[in-house]
Amino acid sequence: MRTVQINRYIVADPDICHGKLTFKGTRVMVWQVLEMLEDGKSSGEIVKAFPSLRMEHIKAALSYAADITKGKNYVLVAN
């Protein structure tokens, strides 16, 4: 499998975190940010916990989650 770019900020790279969705250039997984939001954490708290992230990363995670719930499919192609 090769690295797949989901959007400008989110990638799936088989060499990073076992291919789980992460924010490009980090080892922070998208599910971690989504869970923090679910737990009521503010964007500021998330950025403080993960200094490599910015508001754009959080918005990208929410956009991805919205796309999935709307039925948008992301296909990961193996090499």
Biopython code that builds the backbone (N, CA, C, O; Angstrom):
import numpy as np
from Bio.PDB.StructureBuilder import StructureBuilder

atoms = [
    (1, "MET", "N", (0.848, -1.177, 0.000)),
    (1, "MET", "CA", (0.000, 0.000, 0.000)),
    (1, "MET", "C", (0.889, 1.234, 0.000)),
    (1, "MET", "O", (1.947, 1.242, 0.630)),
    (2, "ARG", "N", (0.482, 2.230, -0.673)),
    (2, "ARG", "CA", (1.226, 3.482, -0.706)),
    (2, "ARG", "C", (0.502, 4.519, 0.139)),
    (2, "ARG", "O", (-0.630, 4.300, 0.570)),
    (3, "THR", "N", (1.151, 5.634, 0.369)),
    (3, "THR", "CA", (0.524, 6.718, 1.116)),
    (3, "THR", "C", (-0.641, 7.276, 0.321)),
    (3, "THR", "O", (-0.520, 7.540, -0.875)),
    (4, "VAL", "N", (-1.769, 7.454, 0.993)),
    (4, "VAL", "CA", (-2.961, 8.001, 0.367)),
    (4, "VAL", "C", (-3.298, 9.307, 1.060)),
    (4, "VAL", "O", (-3.393, 9.367, 2.286)),
    (5, "GLN", "N", (-3.478, 10.350, 0.268)),
    (5, "GLN", "CA", (-3.856, 11.635, 0.828)),
    (5, "GLN", "C", (-5.379, 11.742, 0.792)),
    (5, "GLN", "O", (-5.985, 11.704, -0.279)),
    (6, "ILE", "N", (-5.992, 11.878, 1.968)),
    (6, "ILE", "CA", (-7.447, 11.981, 2.078)),
    (6, "ILE", "C", (-7.894, 13.401, 1.781)),
    (6, "ILE", "O", (-8.836, 13.618, 1.018)),
    (7, "ASN", "N", (-7.218, 14.363, 2.383)),
    (7, "ASN", "CA", (-7.420, 15.772, 2.075)),
    (7, "ASN", "C", (-6.092, 16.470, 2.329)),
    (7, "ASN", "O", (-5.070, 15.808, 2.510)),
    (8, "ARG", "N", (-6.094, 17.765, 2.342)),
    (8, "ARG", "CA", (-4.834, 18.511, 2.473)),
    (8, "ARG", "C", (-4.073, 18.164, 3.757)),
    (8, "ARG", "O", (-2.846, 18.267, 3.792)),
    (9, "TYR", "N", (-4.776, 17.758, 4.798)),
    (9, "TYR", "CA", (-4.168, 17.552, 6.103)),
    (9, "TYR", "C", (-4.143, 16.098, 6.582)),
    (9, "TYR", "O", (-3.410, 15.779, 7.518)),
    (10, "ILE", "N", (-4.904, 15.235, 5.977)),
    (10, "ILE", "CA", (-5.043, 13.855, 6.464)),
    (10, "ILE", "C", (-4.491, 12.871, 5.446)),
    (10, "ILE", "O", (-4.779, 12.958, 4.252)),
    (11, "VAL", "N", (-3.682, 11.923, 5.949)),
    (11, "VAL", "CA", (-3.109, 10.894, 5.087)),
    (11, "VAL", "C", (-3.209, 9.529, 5.758)),
    (11, "VAL", "O", (-3.376, 9.424, 6.973)),
    (12, "ALA", "N", (-3.104, 8.504, 4.948)),
    (12, "ALA", "CA", (-2.959, 7.126, 5.422)),
    (12, "ALA", "C", (-1.637, 6.634, 4.857)),
    (12, "ALA", "O", (-1.492, 6.466, 3.646)),
    (13, "ASP", "N", (-0.680, 6.408, 5.737)),
    (13, "ASP", "CA", (0.657, 5.972, 5.325)),
    (13, "ASP", "C", (0.949, 4.654, 6.025)),
    (13, "ASP", "O", (0.948, 4.600, 7.254)),
    (14, "PRO", "N", (1.200, 3.592, 5.268)),
    (14, "PRO", "CA", (1.427, 2.291, 5.888)),
    (14, "PRO", "C", (2.627, 2.254, 6.831)),
    (14, "PRO", "O", (2.721, 1.367, 7.679)),
    (15, "ASP", "N", (3.536, 3.205, 6.689)),
    (15, "ASP", "CA", (4.722, 3.247, 7.537)),
    (15, "ASP", "C", (4.532, 4.082, 8.802)),
    (15, "ASP", "O", (5.435, 4.155, 9.635)),
    (16, "ILE", "N", (3.385, 4.702, 8.948)),
    (16, "ILE", "CA", (3.111, 5.541, 10.124)),
    (16, "ILE", "C", (1.834, 5.047, 10.794)),
    (16, "ILE", "O", (0.775, 4.989, 10.170)),
    (17, "CYS", "N", (1.946, 4.695, 12.063)),
    (17, "CYS", "CA", (0.795, 4.257, 12.873)),
    (17, "CYS", "C", (-0.002, 3.144, 12.192)),
    (17, "CYS", "O", (-1.232, 3.140, 12.232)),
    (18, "HIS", "N", (0.703, 2.205, 11.570)),
    (18, "HIS", "CA", (0.087, 1.030, 10.938)),
    (18, "HIS", "C", (-0.947, 1.405, 9.877)),
    (18, "HIS", "O", (-1.901, 0.661, 9.649)),
    (19, "GLY", "N", (-0.761, 2.552, 9.230)),
    (19, "GLY", "CA", (-1.658, 2.958, 8.153)),
    (19, "GLY", "C", (-2.932, 3.635, 8.605)),
    (19, "GLY", "O", (-3.785, 3.961, 7.780)),
    (20, "LYS", "N", (-3.079, 3.855, 9.905)),
    (20, "LYS", "CA", (-4.260, 4.570, 10.388)),
    (20, "LYS", "C", (-4.197, 6.015, 9.900)),
    (20, "LYS", "O", (-3.115, 6.524, 9.609)),
    (21, "LEU", "N", (-5.335, 6.669, 9.812)),
    (21, "LEU", "CA", (-5.359, 8.052, 9.356)),
    (21, "LEU", "C", (-4.649, 8.948, 10.356)),
    (21, "LEU", "O", (-4.963, 8.949, 11.547)),
    (22, "THR", "N", (-3.683, 9.711, 9.852)),
    (22, "THR", "CA", (-2.942, 10.660, 10.674)),
    (22, "THR", "C", (-2.953, 12.017, 9.977)),
    (22, "THR", "O", (-3.335, 12.143, 8.814)),
    (23, "PHE", "N", (-2.527, 13.011, 10.720)),
    (23, "PHE", "CA", (-2.366, 14.327, 10.127)),
    (23, "PHE", "C", (-0.987, 14.371, 9.487)),
    (23, "PHE", "O", (0.016, 14.011, 10.104)),
    (24, "LYS", "N", (-0.957, 14.815, 8.254)),
    (24, "LYS", "CA", (0.254, 14.820, 7.440)),
    (24, "LYS", "C", (1.423, 15.423, 8.213)),
    (24, "LYS", "O", (1.311, 16.509, 8.782)),
    (25, "GLY", "N", (2.541, 14.707, 8.226)),
    (25, "GLY", "CA", (3.749, 15.174, 8.883)),
    (25, "GLY", "C", (3.777, 14.956, 10.387)),
    (25, "GLY", "O", (4.697, 15.412, 11.067)),
    (26, "THR", "N", (2.757, 14.250, 10.917)),
    (26, "THR", "CA", (2.702, 13.979, 12.357)),
    (26, "THR", "C", (2.398, 12.504, 12.580)),
    (26, "THR", "O", (2.165, 11.750, 11.634)),
    (27, "ARG", "N", (2.405, 12.114, 13.831)),
    (27, "ARG", "CA", (1.960, 10.778, 14.225)),
    (27, "ARG", "C", (0.647, 10.882, 15.003)),
    (27, "ARG", "O", (0.243, 9.933, 15.676)),
    (28, "VAL", "N", (-0.005, 12.015, 14.912)),
    (28, "VAL", "CA", (-1.290, 12.230, 15.593)),
    (28, "VAL", "C", (-2.376, 11.620, 14.725)),
    (28, "VAL", "O", (-2.520, 11.968, 13.553)),
    (29, "MET", "N", (-3.143, 10.704, 15.315)),
    (29, "MET", "CA", (-4.194, 10.031, 14.562)),
    (29, "MET", "C", (-5.494, 10.835, 14.610)),
    (29, "MET", "O", (-5.829, 11.457, 15.619)),
    (30, "VAL", "N", (-6.203, 10.802, 13.504)),
    (30, "VAL", "CA", (-7.448, 11.566, 13.363)),
    (30, "VAL", "C", (-8.449, 11.161, 14.444)),
    (30, "VAL", "O", (-9.148, 12.017, 14.985)),
    (31, "TRP", "N", (-8.526, 9.885, 14.763)),
    (31, "TRP", "CA", (-9.500, 9.441, 15.760)),
    (31, "TRP", "C", (-9.222, 10.079, 17.119)),
    (31, "TRP", "O", (-10.151, 10.305, 17.895)),
    (32, "GLN", "N", (-7.957, 10.372, 17.414)),
    (32, "GLN", "CA", (-7.625, 10.988, 18.699)),
    (32, "GLN", "C", (-8.273, 12.365, 18.821)),
    (32, "GLN", "O", (-8.833, 12.705, 19.863)),
    (33, "VAL", "N", (-8.194, 13.145, 17.761)),
    (33, "VAL", "CA", (-8.788, 14.481, 17.764)),
    (33, "VAL", "C", (-10.311, 14.384, 17.823)),
    (33, "VAL", "O", (-10.956, 15.127, 18.563)),
    (34, "LEU", "N", (-10.879, 13.472, 17.047)),
    (34, "LEU", "CA", (-12.338, 13.322, 17.065)),
    (34, "LEU", "C", (-12.832, 12.887, 18.443)),
    (34, "LEU", "O", (-13.873, 13.360, 18.901)),
    (35, "GLU", "N", (-12.108, 12.001, 19.102)),
    (35, "GLU", "CA", (-12.499, 11.583, 20.453)),
    (35, "GLU", "C", (-12.394, 12.731, 21.447)),
    (35, "GLU", "O", (-13.237, 12.869, 22.333)),
    (36, "MET", "N", (-11.367, 13.548, 21.303)),
    (36, "MET", "CA", (-11.232, 14.699, 22.192)),
    (36, "MET", "C", (-12.393, 15.666, 22.007)),
    (36, "MET", "O", (-12.908, 16.219, 22.978)),
    (37, "LEU", "N", (-12.802, 15.869, 20.765)),
    (37, "LEU", "CA", (-13.965, 16.721, 20.506)),
    (37, "LEU", "C", (-15.217, 16.113, 21.118)),
    (37, "LEU", "O", (-16.031, 16.818, 21.714)),
    (38, "GLU", "N", (-15.370, 14.802, 20.969)),
    (38, "GLU", "CA", (-16.507, 14.091, 21.559)),
    (38, "GLU", "C", (-16.530, 14.273, 23.079)),
    (38, "GLU", "O", (-17.598, 14.393, 23.679)),
    (39, "ASP", "N", (-15.358, 14.292, 23.686)),
    (39, "ASP", "CA", (-15.247, 14.448, 25.138)),
    (39, "ASP", "C", (-15.437, 15.890, 25.597)),
    (39, "ASP", "O", (-15.365, 16.182, 26.790)),
    (40, "GLY", "N", (-15.680, 16.787, 24.647)),
    (40, "GLY", "CA", (-15.949, 18.178, 25.008)),
    (40, "GLY", "C", (-14.731, 19.077, 25.056)),
    (40, "GLY", "O", (-14.818, 20.219, 25.507)),
    (41, "LYS", "N", (-13.593, 18.573, 24.595)),
    (41, "LYS", "CA", (-12.394, 19.396, 24.576)),
    (41, "LYS", "C", (-12.542, 20.504, 23.533)),
    (41, "LYS", "O", (-13.139, 20.304, 22.475)),
    (42, "SER", "N", (-11.994, 21.658, 23.848)),
    (42, "SER", "CA", (-12.024, 22.767, 22.899)),
    (42, "SER", "C", (-10.893, 22.605, 21.890)),
    (42, "SER", "O", (-9.957, 21.833, 22.097)),
    (43, "SER", "N", (-11.002, 23.342, 20.806)),
    (43, "SER", "CA", (-9.933, 23.324, 19.802)),
    (43, "SER", "C", (-8.618, 23.765, 20.424)),
    (43, "SER", "O", (-7.564, 23.204, 20.122)),
    (44, "GLY", "N", (-8.678, 24.766, 21.291)),
    (44, "GLY", "CA", (-7.479, 25.244, 21.970)),
    (44, "GLY", "C", (-6.831, 24.165, 22.823)),
    (44, "GLY", "O", (-5.606, 24.048, 22.852)),
    (45, "GLU", "N", (-7.647, 23.370, 23.521)),
    (45, "GLU", "CA", (-7.116, 22.282, 24.338)),
    (45, "GLU", "C", (-6.450, 21.219, 23.465)),
    (45, "GLU", "O", (-5.431, 20.639, 23.842)),
    (46, "ILE", "N", (-7.033, 20.973, 22.306)),
    (46, "ILE", "CA", (-6.471, 19.965, 21.396)),
    (46, "ILE", "C", (-5.127, 20.439, 20.851)),
    (46, "ILE", "O", (-4.165, 19.674, 20.802)),
    (47, "VAL", "N", (-5.069, 21.693, 20.447)),
    (47, "VAL", "CA", (-3.816, 22.238, 19.925)),
    (47, "VAL", "C", (-2.747, 22.268, 21.024)),
    (47, "VAL", "O", (-1.565, 22.059, 20.751)),
    (48, "LYS", "N", (-3.162, 22.524, 22.245)),
    (48, "LYS", "CA", (-2.210, 22.512, 23.361)),
    (48, "LYS", "C", (-1.682, 21.093, 23.593)),
    (48, "LYS", "O", (-0.499, 20.908, 23.877)),
    (49, "ALA", "N", (-2.559, 20.095, 23.474)),
    (49, "ALA", "CA", (-2.160, 18.702, 23.660)),
    (49, "ALA", "C", (-1.275, 18.208, 22.514)),
    (49, "ALA", "O", (-0.387, 17.381, 22.722)),
    (50, "PHE", "N", (-1.518, 18.711, 21.320)),
    (50, "PHE", "CA", (-0.767, 18.315, 20.126)),
    (50, "PHE", "C", (-0.247, 19.578, 19.436)),
    (50, "PHE", "O", (-0.870, 20.052, 18.485)),
    (51, "PRO", "N", (0.874, 20.131, 19.890)),
    (51, "PRO", "CA", (1.380, 21.400, 19.355)),
    (51, "PRO", "C", (1.679, 21.402, 17.853)),
    (51, "PRO", "O", (1.808, 22.470, 17.254)),
    (52, "SER", "N", (1.790, 20.235, 17.247)),
    (52, "SER", "CA", (2.051, 20.188, 15.809)),
    (52, "SER", "C", (0.784, 20.445, 14.987)),
    (52, "SER", "O", (0.855, 20.599, 13.768)),
    (53, "LEU", "N", (-0.365, 20.491, 15.650)),
    (53, "LEU", "CA", (-1.633, 20.720, 14.954)),
    (53, "LEU", "C", (-2.039, 22.185, 15.026)),
    (53, "LEU", "O", (-1.628, 22.932, 15.914)),
    (54, "ARG", "N", (-2.874, 22.566, 14.042)),
    (54, "ARG", "CA", (-3.484, 23.900, 14.003)),
    (54, "ARG", "C", (-4.987, 23.717, 13.816)),
    (54, "ARG", "O", (-5.467, 22.600, 13.626)),
    (55, "MET", "N", (-5.700, 24.792, 13.870)),
    (55, "MET", "CA", (-7.154, 24.733, 13.687)),
    (55, "MET", "C", (-7.523, 24.050, 12.370)),
    (55, "MET", "O", (-8.530, 23.346, 12.297)),
    (56, "GLU", "N", (-6.729, 24.252, 11.350)),
    (56, "GLU", "CA", (-7.017, 23.649, 10.043)),
    (56, "GLU", "C", (-7.052, 22.125, 10.121)),
    (56, "GLU", "O", (-7.832, 21.482, 9.419)),
    (57, "HIS", "N", (-6.210, 21.553, 10.969)),
    (57, "HIS", "CA", (-6.193, 20.101, 11.136)),
    (57, "HIS", "C", (-7.507, 19.628, 11.774)),
    (57, "HIS", "O", (-8.082, 18.624, 11.355)),
    (58, "ILE", "N", (-7.962, 20.348, 12.769)),
    (58, "ILE", "CA", (-9.205, 19.978, 13.453)),
    (58, "ILE", "C", (-10.384, 20.091, 12.494)),
    (58, "ILE", "O", (-11.254, 19.220, 12.470)),
    (59, "LYS", "N", (-10.414, 21.155, 11.710)),
    (59, "LYS", "CA", (-11.478, 21.321, 10.718)),
    (59, "LYS", "C", (-11.432, 20.207, 9.677)),
    (59, "LYS", "O", (-12.474, 19.732, 9.226)),
    (60, "ALA", "N", (-10.229, 19.791, 9.296)),
    (60, "ALA", "CA", (-10.092, 18.703, 8.318)),
    (60, "ALA", "C", (-10.638, 17.395, 8.883)),
    (60, "ALA", "O", (-11.261, 16.617, 8.160)),
    (61, "ALA", "N", (-10.407, 17.154, 10.172)),
    (61, "ALA", "CA", (-10.936, 15.942, 10.805)),
    (61, "ALA", "C", (-12.459, 15.974, 10.830)),
    (61, "ALA", "O", (-13.106, 14.966, 10.548)),
    (62, "LEU", "N", (-13.024, 17.111, 11.162)),
    (62, "LEU", "CA", (-14.482, 17.239, 11.180)),
    (62, "LEU", "C", (-15.075, 17.104, 9.776)),
    (62, "LEU", "O", (-16.127, 16.491, 9.596)),
    (63, "SER", "N", (-14.402, 17.671, 8.800)),
    (63, "SER", "CA", (-14.858, 17.557, 7.415)),
    (63, "SER", "C", (-14.837, 16.107, 6.958)),
    (63, "SER", "O", (-15.770, 15.647, 6.301)),
    (64, "TYR", "N", (-13.781, 15.390, 7.301)),
    (64, "TYR", "CA", (-13.684, 13.977, 6.954)),
    (64, "TYR", "C", (-14.814, 13.187, 7.614)),
    (64, "TYR", "O", (-15.453, 12.360, 6.964)),
    (65, "ALA", "N", (-15.060, 13.435, 8.892)),
    (65, "ALA", "CA", (-16.138, 12.742, 9.605)),
    (65, "ALA", "C", (-17.489, 13.051, 8.966)),
    (65, "ALA", "O", (-18.324, 12.159, 8.820)),
    (66, "ALA", "N", (-17.705, 14.301, 8.586)),
    (66, "ALA", "CA", (-18.961, 14.678, 7.933)),
    (66, "ALA", "C", (-19.118, 13.957, 6.599)),
    (66, "ALA", "O", (-20.198, 13.464, 6.274)),
    (67, "ASP", "N", (-18.036, 13.899, 5.829)),
    (67, "ASP", "CA", (-18.082, 13.195, 4.543)),
    (67, "ASP", "C", (-18.446, 11.734, 4.723)),
    (67, "ASP", "O", (-19.259, 11.196, 3.971)),
    (68, "ILE", "N", (-17.848, 11.090, 5.715)),
    (68, "ILE", "CA", (-18.135, 9.670, 5.961)),
    (68, "ILE", "C", (-19.598, 9.467, 6.321)),
    (68, "ILE", "O", (-20.231, 8.538, 5.820)),
    (69, "THR", "N", (-20.145, 10.321, 7.181)),
    (69, "THR", "CA", (-21.545, 10.143, 7.586)),
    (69, "THR", "C", (-22.507, 10.489, 6.459)),
    (69, "THR", "O", (-23.656, 10.048, 6.468)),
    (70, "LYS", "N", (-22.047, 11.277, 5.485)),
    (70, "LYS", "CA", (-22.888, 11.576, 4.310)),
    (70, "LYS", "C", (-22.804, 10.464, 3.275)),
    (70, "LYS", "O", (-23.530, 10.479, 2.281)),
    (71, "GLY", "N", (-21.925, 9.504, 3.506)),
    (71, "GLY", "CA", (-21.814, 8.377, 2.595)),
    (71, "GLY", "C", (-20.718, 8.526, 1.560)),
    (71, "GLY", "O", (-20.627, 7.720, 0.635)),
    (72, "LYS", "N", (-19.886, 9.543, 1.701)),
    (72, "LYS", "CA", (-18.767, 9.682, 0.768)),
    (72, "LYS", "C", (-17.771, 8.568, 1.058)),
    (72, "LYS", "O", (-17.375, 8.357, 2.204)),
    (73, "ASN", "N", (-17.379, 7.872, 0.031)),
    (73, "ASN", "CA", (-16.449, 6.754, 0.187)),
    (73, "ASN", "C", (-15.044, 7.189, -0.172)),
    (73, "ASN", "O", (-14.822, 7.888, -1.160)),
    (74, "TYR", "N", (-14.107, 6.765, 0.644)),
    (74, "TYR", "CA", (-12.689, 6.942, 0.370)),
    (74, "TYR", "C", (-12.134, 5.566, 0.092)),
    (74, "TYR", "O", (-12.255, 4.672, 0.929)),
    (75, "VAL", "N", (-11.537, 5.380, -1.046)),
    (75, "VAL", "CA", (-10.998, 4.087, -1.421)),
    (75, "VAL", "C", (-9.487, 4.134, -1.304)),
    (75, "VAL", "O", (-8.832, 4.966, -1.930)),
    (76, "LEU", "N", (-8.935, 3.230, -0.494)),
    (76, "LEU", "CA", (-7.490, 3.124, -0.367)),
    (76, "LEU", "C", (-7.031, 2.047, -1.332)),
    (76, "LEU", "O", (-7.470, 0.900, -1.242)),
    (77, "VAL", "N", (-6.154, 2.409, -2.251)),
    (77, "VAL", "CA", (-5.700, 1.493, -3.279)),
    (77, "VAL", "C", (-4.349, 0.928, -2.895)),
    (77, "VAL", "O", (-3.424, 1.673, -2.573)),
    (78, "ALA", "N", (-4.236, -0.391, -2.929)),
    (78, "ALA", "CA", (-2.971, -1.057, -2.622)),
    (78, "ALA", "C", (-2.134, -1.162, -3.883)),
    (78, "ALA", "O", (-2.657, -1.366, -4.978)),
    (79, "ASN", "N", (-0.836, -1.021, -3.715)),
    (79, "ASN", "CA", (0.097, -1.204, -4.849)),
    (79, "ASN", "C", (0.448, -2.654, -4.998)),
    (79, "ASN", "O", (1.217, -3.015, -5.890)),
]
sb = StructureBuilder()
sb.init_structure("model")
sb.init_model(0)
sb.init_chain("A")
sb.init_seg("    ")
for serial, (resi, resn, name, xyz) in enumerate(atoms, 1):
    if name == "N":
        sb.init_residue(resn, " ", resi, " ")
    sb.init_atom(name, np.array(xyz, "f"), 0.0, 1.0, " ", f" {name:<3s}", serial, name[0])
structure = sb.get_structure()
